[in-house]
């Protein structure tokens, strides 16, 4: 069942899919409709299943499901298949977790790790630069540890 994102508990499981580009304003409404339709149909047969999505910064697709819900490999496969479909439809990369997303002023950058390391060497980004840890596991981690300075993330090994 689809529920509002803010009603899910801090223990709710999350999956973050960073887009290689910002979604264009003319894509947002249609994308949100597709995301909601997916969540509503995801585990329709399970009356206790509570899930939601969020589109952050018009760039990050975030799914969340209440912690008590049973998710099988087939359920996760459905999610990944849906994300693959969105990749093709919108011509974006959504599954590459090895790229780095970070804030540069008011903009969010998406770079591969090699390019990010070069930016660190050139001092184009610093230890205070805000990075997105897209490997967070729960809604609580998303709220508290998703947007953090490099020094507080696993990217700190590159400093």
Phi, psi and omega in degrees: 000136177283132174229164177294140183305316184291350179272349180284150182286167178294339180275354181301139179288141176232152173230126182248127178241103179280135179270144180291347174212162175291141175288139182289149181309322182287350179266338192300308183299314180297318179298315179299321177298317180295319179296316180295318178299319178298310182299318180297326182266349190307305179225058184304329184283350181255102184297335182272352184287124177238125182215164180204182176214163173218146174245103185263136177055023184053029185220332184247122174266122182237121173259149176216141178225139182304139188303324182287350182286139177272121178243125179267171175300325179296324178294318178292321177301321178298318180297313181295320178299319178296317179297319177300321178297316179296321178304312181293315184297318184259001180053055178228164173258127181236345187256359182275097183280354182269359174274156183254130174251131181210160179270136173228098189066230180271359184258153175252126181259154179227110183227153173285163187301319180301314180296320179298317178299320178297319179296323177295315179299320181281358182064024176286335171232153184235179179298338181271351180302136180277125177245161178253121177269093184282007178262007178302150188252331185233165179297323177299317177295321178301314183290330187250336188229010182280314178254103184220158173298152181310320183300336181258013182238173177290347177288349182299341178294343180273353182287000000 
